[in-house]
Amino acid sequence: MPIKKQIMFALSVSLLNPHAIIGVIGTNSLHYEGMEKTVFTVTCIIVSWVWFLGFSLVGRLIGHIDSDGKFLRVVNKISALIIWGVAVYISIQLIHSF
């Protein structure tokens, strides 16, 4: 993917990310007022841009190094195990709450 497309994707994901806007900026910004709230919001947006641009750049680098996709398949499997582990943990916590 061309670098311009990667940058546009990163910007769109960070700016249009409802979790970041509602969950992080929305609820955590309640602790701030006035200029502090503005600084907090702008900082969240900048961090989101840096985060997704970093993902784009690392993805591009890994794509060049791992052209056959073996490394990404391993990363996907590890990611799936982590997600399932979290799901099991949350389920156990839910069961114990009753």
C-alpha positions, 0 to 999 in steps of 0.5 A, spaced: 500 500 500 502 506 498 505 511 504 499 516 502 494 511 503 497 508 509 497 515 512 490 516 510 487 510 513 491 511 519 488 518 520 481 516 518 481 510 523 484 515 529 479 520 527 473 516 526 474 511 532 468 511 536 471 507 542 477 513 542 472 519 542 466 516 546 470 511 551 477 514 552 476 522 550 469 522 553 469 519 559 476 521 561 475 528 559 470 529 565 476 530 570 478 536 566 475 543 565 477 548 560 483 549 557 485 542 560 480 538 557 482 541 550 489 539 551 487 532 553 483 531 547 488 534 542 493 529 546 489 523 545 488 525 538 495 526 537 497 519 540 492 516 536 495 518 530 502 516 532 499 509 534 496 508 528 501 511 523 506 506 527 502 500 526 502 502 518 509 503 518 511 497 522 506 493 518 509 495 511 516 493 514 513 486 516 510 486 509 517 487 506 521 482 511 515 477 511 513 476 504 510 469 505 506 471 511 508 466 516 510 471 521 503 474 521 500 468 521 503 466 528 502 473 530 494 472 529 494 465 532 497 469 539 492 474 538 487 469 538 489 466 544 490 472 548 483 474 546 480 467 548 484 468 554 481 474 556 474 472 554 475 466 559 477 470 564 471 475 564 466 469 563 469 466 570 469 473 573 462 473 571 460 467 574 463 468 580 459 475 581 453 471 582 
